[in-house]
Structure formats: C-alpha cells, structure tokens
C-alpha cells in the first residue's frame, strides 16, 4: 500500500499538463495503519509492518490503496484511464530460499483500464498491467467487478477479480532452475471498509485474499496456493 512514487509521478504529470507547478490539493482519507502479509513462500513467516492507506484524489489523480491513475476519457457508459500499481503481494528475498540467487522483487506496473457501469451500483473494470520496473518484465490481465454498500456510518467496497498472469510473470515469481510454470489464473476477493468516527476521522480495514492456481502451488518455492493481506488503521479526511 505504498504509492509514493506512482502518485508523485501522476500528479506531477497532471499539474504540468495544465501548465501549473503548484502541488494539487488532496481530497480524501489518509490513514496510518498496521498491515500483515501472509505470503505462500517456504521459510517466510507472516510479516507485520506499518503502512499508509490513501483513498482519494490529488488534482485529477485518483489513489485507491496500492493503485493510482487518472481518467484519459470519460463516456456515457464509463471511462478509459491510465493506472499504475505496486505489486506488493508477490515478492521473495533470495536470503529466504536456497533455490534462488536473486530477489523476486515487487514490481511497478502501469497500463490502460476500461471501467463500465453495469447498473445497480456495480462497476466492471478491465486492466492490462505491464511491468516498468525491470522486475518480471511481463504482463497481467485483470477483469474485476465491485460495488459499494452503505449502512449508516459504515461503507464497504466489495471486489471480485480474476487475474491472468503470463508464463513469464509466473516463472519470475515461482520458477526455479528446475521448475517451469505455465500461465494461469489467480482469483481475488477484496473487502475495504471505512467507519466514520467523527466528521474528520474514520477507521479503515482492508482484507485481500488471492487464490492461486496449481502451477503456483506446485512450485518448490511455495508452501500453498493462497496469499492474504490485512491492514487496519485510523485516518483523517482532508
């Protein structure tokens, strides 16, 4: 949930396109949080760490957790956006495995996203991500659907997604000298909840669950087929 690089580049691009050098105003929720990563790699324990959760806009740029972007074109049925994300649920350090000699690094990925309103509050999104950080140097295709639910001071955003990871991406994160993985689908469930404590303060919780396929599970690097991320924090609206 660290977007400092992506969000900085995007809002500077937005500012320059309007001939301005001033920092755009942030509108949204910024929360200090504690996150926990349960990664399915052998010899890797569950890890807790402080994090910053951001939901909102900086000028024309929207920020949603580990993603940021801006709308390139809006239509009656939805929009076309340019988005970027940090792949922070797939990584492995070489010191944690005798089977690899180099880190499997978090990647910075960018690409186009098409959003379509489906009615009754449901929105579908189709995204192509390309690594630009010289990590896996490959692509992921994602199709997702989400909806917001409001109950008094509680808002929940529920998302279901399917992600097609290419063979190159799979082999970067779970391949070894003696194991080659094929391209496969990963499914994801995400629940993002905010609860208004006062006019300016809110509690926030994020749960992400990834179900990987057999090629991921059968790798000698992995200990299972699921990844889970949880973050809980308190933030202020600006």
Protein Blocks (a to p, Z undefined) as FASTA:
>chain_A
ZZklmmmmmmmmmmmmnopabdcddeddddddddddddfbehiacddddddddeddehjb
ccehjaccddfbdcfklccdddddddfkbccdfklpckbcbdcdddddddddddddebjh
iacdddddddfklpnopacddddddddddehjbccddddddddddfklmmmmmgcfkbcc
dddddddddddddddfblmbccddddddddddfklmmpmkbgbjbdcdddddddddZZ
